[in-house]
Amino acid sequence: MIFELTPTGDNTIIKFTYDGVVLENESDRLVQICDFVIKEKLYNFIESFTATIEVAKSPRKVFNCITEVPKWWGGKDFEGSSTKLNDEFVIHHPERHYSKQKLIEVIPDKKIVWLVSESKLNWLEKDQAEWTNTKMIFEITTNGDKTILQFTHEGLLREKECFEKCSKGWGMVIKDWLFNYITNGKTI
């Protein structure tokens, strides 16, 4: 697989080439798979909202703090469980926000992925379910004695109605609330 990146002003063109063996009867299927992965998955990942924090705590501590969702996001508006694969939880701020998340990937000390299976953002005018089928991805890496947490809300794209407000909200939730919980153990 070859990826060629060409800057064009404020944008970048990505050219993808598959340089491998393709069985004659699998050609159309390979095109469909590549189109899906590149045009949808990669695009959504690149264009989605991200926030990164760096802390002087172990990957295990960061991972454990992420799983304690009611202590940094939701508080009394949290219901369910958020610690292991297939757990589900709801965040419901009456009259403003409802979302139901399912843990679909859990790699201790490295990664947690939530799938938003239901959502209603009451303040949106066009599509109050914009979060439905998006993913919240927490990836944990290290840099020397620091732990880096990269948060991505995959599917929260600039063209979404909620992007501006949700970006500000996630910035506060990740960079303030979660950061404070990881570093100081203080809850919201």
Protein Blocks (a to p, Z undefined) as FASTA:
>chain_A
ZZddddehjbccddddddddddfklmmmmmmmmmmmmmmmmmmmmmpccddddddbdfkl
mmmmmmmmmlmgopjmpgcddfbghiacddddehkbccddddfbdcehkbccdddfbdcd
fkbmklmmlmgopacddddddehjaccdddddehiafklmklmmmmmmmmmmmmmmmmmm
mmnopaZZ
